Amino acid sequence: MRINPQLTRQVGEHLVTAELGRRGFVATPFAGNLPDFDLMAGDAFGGFIPIQVKAINGPSWQFDIQQFLQVEVVEDIQYVRGTVQLPLPDLLCVFVLLREPGTDEFYILRMRDLQAHFKATYLGGRRPRNPESMHCAIWPEELRDHRDRWQLVHDALLAVPLGVGIGGHPPDRSMRPSPNAAAAADPKPSGREGERDTEDNHRL
C-alpha cells in the first residue's frame, strides 16, 4: 500500500501510539516537530519516556552517517575515524514499515543500537557516484532481531522512578503490565516479507 509521503510520518506515529495502547501503555504523539523524539509513552504509575518514530512505505530507512560516525574524506576516499557522541544514546526508536492495514511491521531498538549497526557495516571507501555523499540506509531484514521488541519499552519504564499512586501511596512496581499481556489477547497477523528495491539505495 502506497501512502502519500507527507502522511507517512503521521501514520507511523499514530500506529505506534495505538500499538503501545494495545500493549497496556499510555502514549501520545506531538502535534509539532521535535528534534529528537515524536511521542511520549508511559504507564499508570507515573513513568514516561520519549520515543522516536521512523516510518517508511518504501524499501529502507535513510540516514546521514554523520549522525553516528566521524567520517573524513581524503582524496575522494572516506575514512571512518570513530563514533559520534550521541545526545540521547538510550532513546528508544520504533521503526515502522507500512504495509496493508493490520500487517504493518514494528522494529524497536535504542539509538546506540543503531549507531553500533552502522559502526559495523559502514566501512568507508570510495563512493561510486559522489565521494562526498554521507548517505546510508538500513533495511528491514537488517533489523529482524529487533522486530516487536516492545519489552524495551517496559524495561525503560522500569528504570524511571515511580510517581505517587492513588491516595498518596507509592504504587507497586510489580503491578506494571508486561508489554505482551494485552496484545496476546488480540494477536495480529504477521506482515508479508517485502522485496528489496535497490534502485535509489547503495552501500559501501
N, C-alpha and C positions, 0 to 999 in steps of 0.2 A: 504494500500500500504506500503510495507516494503522498507526502504531505507538503504543503507549502512551506518552504524553508523558513519563512518568517514565523510560522506557527510551531516549528519543531521544538524549540526551546520551551515554549509554553506548554505544549502537550506533554513533554518529558517531565517537567516539574510537577504537573498535576497528576501524572501517572505514579510518580514516586510518592507524592503525598497520599494518594489513595492506597497504594500498596502498603505504606507504613501503617495506615489506619487499619487495614485488614489484619495486620500483624500485632495489633494491640498498642501501637504508639500514637501519640498526638503529633501532628505535623501541619505546618502552614508555610506556603510559599510567600515570597515578597513581590509586591507589585512593581517595584523599581529594580534597576540593575545594581547589584552589589559586586564589588571587585573579586571577592574570594568565595562567597557561598550564595546559595539560591533559596534555601529554606531552612527552617528550624524544626528539629524533631525532639520530642520529649515524652515523658510519661506522667502518670498521675501523682508521682512522688516529688515533683518539683525540679527534676533534672532536664536540661535542654542542651542540645549540641547543634552546631551548624553542619550543613551538608551541601556539597556542591553537586550539581546535576549536569551531566554531559549527554545530550540526546542527539541521535542521528537517525536519518531514514535512508542512509547510503551505506557504502561498504566499510567505512572506517572512521575513526575519530582523528581529527587533525590537531597538531600542536606545533609550537615553536620550540625547538630543542633547547634554546637558551633559557627557557623556564626551569630546566632541570640540570643542564650540564654547561660547563665552561668550555666553549669551543673557539679555537683560534684558527684563522685561515692564513696560511703561509704559502705563497706562490701557487694559489688555487687549490691547495690541499688542506683539508680540515684535520685538525688535531684536537682530541678531547683532552683537556688539561685537568679536569676534576669535576666535582659536583657543585651545584649552586646551593647556598643555604636557603632552604625553603622557609617562608614566613610561618606556615602552618603545616608542619610535616605530618601531623596526626589527623588532619582534616579528612573526613570521610567523603569519598566521591562515589556517586552512583552513575554508572554508565548505562544508558538506555538505548537499546536497539529497537526502533519502532517497526512493528510488523502489523499483521492483520489484528483487529480487535480481539483481545483475550490471549494473544500469543506473543506479546512483547517480552523482550529479554532484559534482565537486570544483572549488572555486574557491580559488585561492591568492593572497594579497596581504599586504602589510605593514600594520601598524596605521596608519602615516602615510598610506598609500594610501586607507584607509577614511576617515580624517579629511579628506583632500583631496576625496573624493567628497561628503561632507556639507557641506563648505565651499562647494562649487559648486552644490549642489542645495537646501540648506535656507536659504531666503531670509528667514525671519521673516514677520511679518504677523499677522493676526488668526485664531486657531484657531476653527473653526466651532462646536465643542461646548464646549471648555474652554480659555479663554485661557491658563491656567497649564500646560497639558499640554506636556511636553517629549518626547513620543513621536515616534520617527522609525523608518523602515523602509527596507530595501534589498531589491530584487527580483532574482531570478536573471538576468533579461535585462540588468540594470544591471551585472552582473559578468561578462558574456560574454567580455570581453577578458582576464579573469583565469582562465578555465577551464583546468584541467590545467597550470597554470604551475609544475610541480614543479621546474623549473630554478631557481626561487628558493631551494629547499631546498639544492640543490647549491651555488649561489653563496654562500649564508650559511655553509655549512660550509667553503668555501674560505677565508673570512675568519677562521676560527678557527685559532689556532696548532696545528700538528700535534704530537701526542704522540710518545713514543719507540716505535719499531717493534720487531718481533720481533728478539731477540738484541741489543737495545740500540742498533740502528742507526736513524737517522732515516728515517721512511717516505718514499716517493717520492710527492709531491703529484700528479704526473701520472697516478698509478695510480687516483686516485679515479674511480669509475664515473660515467657520465652517468646522470641520473635516468630516462632513457627507454630505456636499454640493456636492462634486464631486462624491462620492460613490453612492449617491442617484440616479444619472443618469445611473448608471450601476450596479444594485444590483447583489450580488452573492447569489446562493442558500446556505441555511444553511447546515452545515455538519450533518451527521447522528450521533446519540449518540454512544459512544464507550462502550465496555464491560469491566468491571473491571477485571483485571487479578492480582490476589494476590500471584502468585507463588513465586516471588522474593521480595515481599514487606510485611512488617508487621508494625503494630503500637503498641504503648504502650497502 
